[in-house]
C-alpha cells in the first residue's frame, strides 16, 4: 500500500525527472496536475501532495492515451528497484 502514498509517488516522479526519462509533454502534464492539486490533506506536505497529484495526472493520461509509454516508464521504475 506504500506505493499509493503521496510521498512514494513524489519520489517516483523525482527519480523519473532526475534520470531525464520524461518528455516535455509528460512534464507539462505533471505541471498542470500539480498546479490543480490544491492544498491536500492537513497532515501532508502541500508540495509533496502536489507532486503526487502531478504524477497521478501523467499516469492517468498515459493510461488512456499511450499505454505503451506508461508501461515503458513503469519498466524503468521497476528496474530502479522499489526505492528509487
Secondary structure, DSSP 8 states (H G I E B T S, - for coil): -GGGSHHHHHHHHHHHHHTT-S-HHHHHHHHHHHHT--S--TTS-HHHHHHHHHHHHHHHHHHHH-HHHHHHHHHHHHHH-S--
